[in-house]
Amino acid sequence: MNRNILSAAVCACTALSGTSALADITTEYASSLRYRYEYFDIDEAPGTSKASTARLSISAKANLGSGFSAFADFEAVEQIFEDEYAVPFIPDPETAGYPTIGDPQGAEVNQAYIAYNSASYKTQLRVGRQEVVLNNGRFISNSAWRQNHQSFNGATFSISPTDSFKIDYGYLSRVLRVTGEEAGNGRANMESHFYNLAYSVKDVGVFKTYGVLLDFDTEITNSTDTFGIRFEGNMPMSDIRFLATLDYAVQQDAGENPREIDQNYYLVEAGVQVSGINYVIGQTALEASSATDKFITPLAHPHNGWTELFLNNPSLGDSHGLEAAYLSASGKIPGTQNLFFTGFYYLYSPSTGDADYGSEFDFSLEYKGIAKTLLGWRFAQYMADDLFQDALRTSVYVAYTF
């Protein structure tokens, strides 16, 4: 762990413990516990992965006065039973070839930062280790589904000059990935920046333009410049709410990247919300023209299916890239108060070439009827054509906040 970040965490925790002599300091504490059993089977793999893990998060915030505060978040992940599963980029001869589940054991300071907030000027500044999510997490995410969250060393700033206009900027010097410090890709230093400008129109939606400029010190093939525009539509009309998302981005190689990259990304969604349920049809693409000239998202959580088989933009022979057409429905199950569902059906194909990758069905249930407790079940099944093998992945989990 970076010693400067560790020192900041220790100082923050000291202040939060109540030992400070400053009388106007107030403290807030929170903690959560999440247990999950995850099963992942891929045809022809040498074994089936089974992960039984618990995540403990303990956080504290000190309000220092005059808009300043300090925040620290400690997380620990422990394997509960003697299950076997492969963790990405952590070699283990006993689980070689097993399906990967990105939940390594370990403990670390997940967040430790100093913040300044001004309600009158509608600004926020955070300096230190922090979780960062840009828009829908397609380019920068904290990967909240995984037990070990992804976080970053750096600084982020946001300001809202008007009620309808917001500017976000961030500088990232290091990423701490979900695979942990023992993994080959668990930590990476960088000199990266991002920005996001958002303008809201009442009863229409939010128009955005953004940029993600990644410059890695050692992972130089991940160095890229990405610029995009995005619209998130939300238009009420009588008892129906119309939903729409349009997202388009261009990406080129940057820094010392030896690969020539010149590719596009797009997302098109249209849907309606009826009686609290969202029905959506969409298509998204990470384009590519070769095994090296492809659109990449090295700081994102997995998209395009809960099997997470499409964590990386794929190639198969002369077929490259990914196009995913999908249908989804989500909301509260009719006749219930606390039971929610989400369902997806995907069809996958390349952006270049004529291969048929396969299809996937995802479904989840979550129950929120017990105070401070969440119960959930998640299921995903991939039906292979030309790419990968048939796969089944499912999880049951319980989370408690105290």
C-alpha positions as CSV (number, residue, x, y, z in Angstrom):
1,M,0.0,0.0,0.0
2,N,1.2,3.5,-0.8
3,R,2.7,4.9,2.5
4,N,1.3,8.3,2.0
5,I,-2.2,7.0,1.7
6,L,-1.7,4.7,4.8
7,S,-0.5,7.7,6.8
8,A,-3.5,9.7,5.7
9,A,-5.8,6.8,6.8
10,V,-4.1,6.6,10.2
11,C,-4.4,10.3,10.8
12,A,-8.0,10.3,9.7
13,C,-8.8,7.3,12.0
14,T,-7.0,9.1,14.9
15,A,-9.2,12.1,14.4
16,L,-12.3,10.0,14.1
17,S,-11.6,8.1,17.3
18,G,-12.5,11.1,19.3
19,T,-9.0,11.7,20.7
20,S,-8.7,15.0,19.0
21,A,-8.8,18.1,21.2
22,L,-10.9,20.1,18.8
23,A,-14.3,20.4,20.4
24,D,-16.2,21.2,17.2
25,I,-15.3,17.9,15.5
26,T,-18.3,15.5,15.1
27,T,-18.0,11.9,14.0
28,E,-20.2,9.5,12.2
29,Y,-19.7,5.8,11.9
30,A,-21.1,3.1,9.6
31,S,-20.4,-0.5,8.9
32,S,-21.8,-3.3,6.8
33,L,-21.4,-7.0,6.4
34,R,-22.1,-9.0,3.2
35,Y,-21.9,-12.7,2.8
36,R,-22.1,-14.3,-0.7
37,Y,-21.9,-17.8,-2.1
38,E,-21.0,-17.8,-5.8
39,Y,-21.1,-20.8,-8.1
40,F,-19.5,-20.7,-11.6
41,D,-19.4,-23.6,-14.0
42,I,-18.1,-23.5,-17.6
43,D,-18.3,-26.6,-19.8
44,E,-15.0,-28.4,-20.4
45,A,-13.2,-26.4,-17.6
46,P,-11.2,-28.7,-15.3
47,G,-13.3,-27.7,-12.3
48,T,-16.3,-25.7,-11.0
49,S,-15.5,-22.6,-9.0
50,K,-17.3,-22.2,-5.6
51,A,-16.6,-19.0,-3.6
52,S,-18.0,-18.5,-0.1
53,T,-16.9,-15.1,1.1
54,A,-17.8,-12.4,3.6
55,R,-17.1,-8.7,3.2
56,L,-16.8,-6.4,6.2
57,S,-16.7,-2.6,5.7
58,I,-16.1,-0.2,8.6
59,S,-16.2,3.5,7.8
60,A,-15.9,6.7,9.8
61,K,-16.3,10.4,8.9
62,A,-15.1,13.4,10.9
63,N,-16.9,16.7,10.3
64,L,-14.1,19.2,10.9
65,G,-16.0,22.4,10.4
66,S,-16.1,25.1,7.7
67,G,-17.0,22.5,5.1
68,F,-14.0,20.2,5.7
69,S,-14.3,16.6,6.6
70,A,-12.1,13.4,6.7
71,F,-13.3,10.0,5.7
72,A,-11.8,6.5,6.1
73,D,-13.2,3.2,4.9
74,F,-11.6,-0.2,5.8
75,E,-12.7,-3.4,4.1
76,A,-11.8,-7.0,4.7
77,V,-12.7,-10.1,2.6
78,E,-12.5,-13.5,4.1
79,Q,-13.1,-17.0,2.6
80,I,-15.6,-18.8,4.9
81,F,-15.3,-22.4,3.7
82,E,-12.7,-24.5,1.9
83,D,-14.1,-23.7,-1.5
84,E,-12.0,-23.6,-4.7
85,Y,-12.0,-20.8,-7.2
86,A,-9.6,-19.0,-9.4
87,V,-8.9,-15.3,-8.8
88,P,-7.8,-13.4,-11.9
89,F,-4.0,-12.8,-12.2
90,I,-3.2,-14.8,-9.0
91,P,-1.7,-18.1,-10.2
92,D,-2.7,-21.2,-8.2
93,P,-1.8,-24.7,-9.5
94,E,-4.7,-26.3,-7.7
95,T,-7.3,-24.1,-9.5
96,A,-5.6,-23.6,-12.8
97,G,-8.2,-23.4,-15.6
98,Y,-11.1,-23.0,-13.1
99,P,-13.6,-20.2,-13.9
100,T,-12.5,-16.9,-12.3
101,I,-14.2,-15.2,-9.5
102,G,-12.7,-11.8,-8.6
103,D,-13.0,-12.0,-4.8
104,P,-9.6,-12.5,-3.2
105,Q,-9.0,-12.7,0.5
106,G,-7.4,-9.6,2.1
107,A,-7.8,-6.4,4.0
108,E,-7.0,-2.9,3.1
109,V,-7.9,0.8,3.4
110,N,-10.4,1.1,0.6
111,Q,-10.9,4.9,1.0
112,A,-9.1,7.6,2.9
113,Y,-9.6,11.2,1.9
114,I,-10.0,14.8,3.0
115,A,-13.0,16.6,1.6
116,Y,-14.4,20.1,1.2
117,N,-18.0,20.8,0.6
118,S,-19.7,24.1,0.1
119,A,-23.5,24.2,-0.1
120,S,-23.6,27.8,-1.1
121,Y,-21.2,27.4,-4.0
122,K,-22.4,23.8,-4.8
123,T,-18.8,22.4,-4.8
124,Q,-17.1,19.3,-3.6
125,L,-13.4,18.5,-3.5
126,R,-11.9,15.1,-2.4
127,V,-8.2,14.4,-2.1
128,G,-6.9,10.9,-1.3
129,R,-8.0,7.4,-1.9
130,Q,-11.7,7.2,-3.0
131,E,-14.2,5.2,-5.0
132,V,-15.1,6.8,-8.4
133,V,-18.0,6.1,-10.7
134,L,-18.4,8.0,-14.0
135,N,-21.9,7.9,-15.4
136,N,-23.0,4.3,-15.7
137,G,-19.6,2.9,-14.9
138,R,-18.8,2.0,-18.5
139,F,-15.4,3.7,-18.3
140,I,-14.6,4.3,-14.6
141,S,-16.3,2.3,-11.8
142,N,-15.9,1.1,-8.2
143,S,-17.1,-2.5,-9.2
144,A,-19.5,-2.5,-6.2
145,W,-20.8,-6.1,-7.0
146,R,-17.4,-7.6,-6.1
147,Q,-16.4,-8.0,-2.5
148,N,-13.2,-6.0,-2.8
149,H,-14.3,-2.6,-4.3
150,Q,-12.1,-0.8,-6.8
151,S,-10.8,2.5,-5.7
152,F,-8.3,5.2,-6.8
153,N,-5.6,7.5,-5.4
154,G,-6.2,11.0,-6.7
155,A,-8.4,14.1,-6.5
156,T,-11.9,14.8,-7.7
157,F,-13.8,18.0,-8.0
158,S,-17.4,18.9,-8.8
159,I,-19.2,22.2,-9.1
160,S,-22.8,23.2,-10.1
161,P,-22.8,26.8,-11.3
162,T,-26.6,26.6,-11.8
163,D,-29.2,24.1,-10.8
164,S,-29.2,22.5,-14.2
165,F,-25.4,22.5,-15.0
166,K,-22.7,20.4,-13.3
167,I,-19.0,20.0,-14.0
168,D,-16.9,17.0,-12.7
169,Y,-13.2,16.6,-13.0
170,G,-10.8,14.0,-11.6
171,Y,-7.1,13.3,-11.5
172,L,-6.1,9.6,-10.9
173,S,-2.6,8.6,-10.0
174,R,-3.2,4.9,-9.0
175,V,-5.9,2.3,-9.4
176,L,-6.5,-0.5,-6.8
177,R,-8.4,-3.2,-8.6
178,V,-10.7,-5.8,-7.2
179,T,-8.2,-8.5,-7.7
180,G,-6.1,-7.2,-4.8
181,E,-2.5,-6.4,-4.2
182,E,-1.2,-9.9,-4.8
183,A,-2.6,-10.0,-8.3
184,G,-0.4,-9.2,-11.3
185,N,-2.8,-6.4,-12.3
186,G,-4.0,-5.5,-8.8
187,R,-2.3,-2.1,-8.7
188,A,-1.3,0.2,-11.5
189,N,0.2,3.7,-11.4
190,M,-0.9,6.4,-13.9
191,E,-1.2,10.0,-14.7
192,S,-4.8,10.1,-15.8
193,H,-7.7,12.6,-16.0
194,F,-11.4,12.6,-16.6
195,Y,-14.1,15.2,-16.9
196,N,-17.9,15.2,-17.3
197,L,-20.2,18.1,-18.1
198,A,-23.9,17.6,-17.5
199,Y,-26.9,19.8,-18.4
200,S,-30.3,18.9,-17.2
201,V,-33.6,19.8,-18.9
202,K,-36.7,19.2,-16.7
203,D,-39.0,16.4,-17.9
204,V,-36.6,15.7,-20.8
205,G,-33.3,14.4,-19.4
206,V,-29.6,15.1,-19.0
207,F,-27.2,15.9,-21.8
208,K,-23.5,15.1,-21.1
209,T,-20.1,15.3,-22.6
210,Y,-17.1,13.5,-21.1
211,G,-13.5,12.6,-21.6
212,V,-11.3,9.9,-20.1
213,L,-7.6,10.4,-20.7
214,L,-5.6,7.4,-19.4
215,D,-1.8,7.4,-19.3
216,F,-0.4,4.3,-17.5
217,D,3.2,4.0,-16.2
218,T,3.6,0.3,-16.9
219,E,0.3,-0.9,-18.5
220,I,1.1,1.2,-21.5
221,T,-1.3,-0.8,-23.8
222,N,-4.1,0.6,-21.7
223,S,-3.2,4.2,-22.4
224,T,-6.0,5.7,-24.4
225,D,-7.9,9.0,-24.9
226,T,-11.7,8.6,-25.0
227,F,-14.2,11.4,-25.7
228,G,-17.9,11.0,-25.7
229,I,-21.4,12.5,-25.6
230,R,-24.3,11.0,-23.7
231,F,-28.1,11.6,-23.2
232,E,-30.1,10.1,-20.4
233,G,-33.8,10.7,-21.1
234,N,-36.6,10.5,-18.5
235,M,-39.9,12.0,-19.9
236,P,-43.1,11.6,-17.8
237,M,-46.4,11.4,-19.7
238,S,-49.6,10.6,-17.9
239,D,-49.1,7.2,-16.2
240,I,-46.1,6.3,-18.4
241,R,-42.6,7.5,-18.2
242,F,-40.5,7.3,-21.4
243,L,-36.8,6.2,-21.0
244,A,-33.9,6.7,-23.4
245,T,-30.1,6.5,-23.3
246,L,-27.8,7.5,-26.1
247,D,-24.1,7.2,-25.7
248,Y,-21.3,7.6,-28.3
249,A,-17.6,7.7,-27.8
250,V,-14.4,7.7,-29.9
251,Q,-11.1,6.3,-28.6
252,Q,-7.5,6.6,-29.7
253,D,-4.2,5.4,-28.4
254,A,-2.3,7.8,-26.1
255,G,0.9,8.1,-24.1
256,E,3.5,5.4,-24.9
257,N,0.9,2.9,-26.2
258,P,2.6,0.9,-29.0
259,R,-0.8,-0.1,-30.4
260,E,-2.7,2.0,-32.9
261,I,-6.2,2.3,-31.7
262,D,-9.0,4.2,-33.5
263,Q,-12.4,2.8,-32.5
264,N,-15.8,3.7,-31.4
265,Y,-18.3,2.8,-28.7
266,Y,-22.1,3.3,-28.7
267,L,-25.1,2.6,-26.6
268,V,-28.7,3.0,-27.7
269,E,-31.6,2.3,-25.3
270,A,-35.4,3.0,-25.5
271,G,-38.0,2.0,-22.9
272,V,-41.0,2.8,-20.8
273,Q,-41.8,2.7,-17.1
274,V,-45.2,1.4,-16.4
275,S,-46.6,0.7,-12.9
276,G,-43.0,1.0,-11.5
277,I,-41.5,-1.5,-13.9
278,N,-38.9,-0.5,-16.5
279,Y,-39.0,-2.2,-19.9
280,V,-36.0,-1.5,-22.1
281,I,-34.7,-2.6,-25.5
282,G,-31.1,-1.7,-26.4
283,Q,-27.9,-2.3,-28.3
284,T,-24.3,-1.5,-27.4
285,A,-21.0,-2.0,-29.2
286,L,-17.3,-2.0,-28.4
287,E,-15.9,-1.8,-31.9
288,A,-12.6,-3.4,-33.1
289,S,-10.9,-4.1,-36.4
290,S,-8.1,-6.5,-35.1
291,A,-6.9,-8.2,-32.0
292,T,-5.0,-5.0,-31.0
293,D,-7.0,-2.2,-32.6
294,K,-10.1,-2.4,-30.3
295,F,-12.1,-0.2,-27.9
296,I,-11.0,-1.0,-24.3
297,T,-12.3,0.0,-20.8
298,P,-9.5,-1.0,-18.3
299,L,-11.1,0.9,-15.4
300,A,-14.7,-0.4,-15.7
301,H,-16.6,-3.1,-14.0
302,P,-18.0,-5.9,-16.2
303,H,-20.9,-5.1,-18.5
304,N,-22.8,-7.1,-21.1
305,G,-23.9,-10.0,-18.9
306,W,-23.4,-11.3,-15.3
307,T,-21.4,-14.3,-16.4
308,E,-18.6,-11.6,-16.9
309,L,-17.3,-13.5,-19.9
310,F,-17.2,-10.2,-21.8
311,L,-15.0,-8.4,-19.3
312,N,-12.6,-7.8,-22.2
313,N,-13.4,-6.9,-25.8
314,P,-13.2,-10.3,-27.6
315,S,-11.6,-11.6,-30.8
316,L,-12.2,-14.9,-32.6
317,G,-10.2,-15.5,-35.7
318,D,-11.2,-12.8,-38.2
319,S,-14.0,-11.6,-36.0
320,H,-13.3,-8.8,-33.5
321,G,-15.2,-6.5,-31.1
322,L,-18.6,-6.9,-29.5
323,E,-22.1,-6.0,-30.3
324,A,-24.8,-6.8,-27.8
325,A,-28.5,-6.5,-28.4
326,Y,-30.7,-7.0,-25.4
327,L,-34.1,-6.8,-23.7
328,S,-34.5,-6.0,-20.0
329,A,-37.2,-5.6,-17.4
330,S,-36.7,-4.4,-13.8
331,G,-38.8,-3.2,-10.9
332,K,-41.0,-4.3,-8.0
333,I,-42.8,-7.6,-8.5
334,P,-46.5,-6.7,-8.7
335,G,-48.5,-7.5,-5.5
336,T,-45.4,-7.2,-3.3
337,Q,-43.9,-4.3,-1.3
338,N,-40.3,-5.3,-0.9
339,L,-39.4,-7.8,-3.6
340,F,-37.6,-6.5,-6.7
341,F,-36.5,-8.3,-9.9
342,T,-34.2,-7.6,-12.8
343,G,-34.0,-9.7,-16.0
344,F,-31.9,-9.5,-19.2
345,Y,-31.6,-11.4,-22.4
346,Y,-28.6,-10.8,-24.7
347,L,-27.6,-11.7,-28.2
348,Y,-23.8,-11.3,-28.9
349,S,-22.0,-10.8,-32.1
350,P,-18.7,-9.2,-33.3
351,S,-18.5,-5.7,-34.7
352,T,-16.2,-7.0,-37.5
353,G,-16.6,-10.5,-39.0
354,D,-19.4,-13.0,-39.2
355,A,-19.1,-15.2,-36.1
356,D,-22.0,-15.9,-33.8
357,Y,-20.8,-15.5,-30.3
358,G,-23.8,-16.7,-28.3
359,S,-26.6,-15.5,-26.0
360,E,-27.2,-15.0,-22.3
361,F,-30.1,-14.9,-19.8
362,D,-29.7,-13.1,-16.5
363,F,-32.2,-12.8,-13.7
364,S,-32.1,-11.6,-10.1
365,L,-34.4,-11.2,-7.0
366,E,-33.8,-8.9,-4.0
367,Y,-35.9,-8.7,-0.9
368,K,-35.6,-5.6,1.3
369,G,-38.4,-6.2,3.8
370,I,-36.2,-6.9,6.8
371,A,-34.8,-3.8,8.6
372,K,-31.2,-3.0,7.4
373,T,-31.0,-6.4,5.7
374,L,-30.9,-7.3,2.0
375,L,-31.5,-10.8,0.7
376,G,-30.6,-11.6,-2.9
377,W,-30.3,-14.3,-5.6
378,R,-28.6,-13.8,-9.0
379,F,-28.5,-16.2,-11.9
380,A,-26.8,-16.1,-15.3
381,Q,-26.6,-18.6,-18.1
382,Y,-24.5,-18.3,-21.3
383,M,-25.4,-20.3,-24.3
384,A,-22.4,-20.5,-26.6
385,D,-22.3,-20.6,-30.4
386,D,-18.8,-19.9,-31.7
387,L,-17.2,-18.1,-28.7
388,F,-16.5,-19.5,-25.2
389,Q,-18.3,-22.6,-23.8
390,D,-21.7,-22.9,-22.2
391,A,-21.6,-21.4,-18.7
392,L,-23.8,-21.1,-15.6
393,R,-23.1,-18.6,-12.8
394,T,-25.3,-18.0,-9.8
395,S,-25.1,-16.4,-6.3
396,V,-27.0,-16.1,-3.1
397,Y,-26.2,-13.2,-0.8
398,V,-27.2,-11.4,2.4
399,A,-26.1,-7.9,3.4
400,Y,-26.7,-6.2,6.7
401,T,-25.9,-2.5,7.6
402,F,-25.3,-1.5,11.2
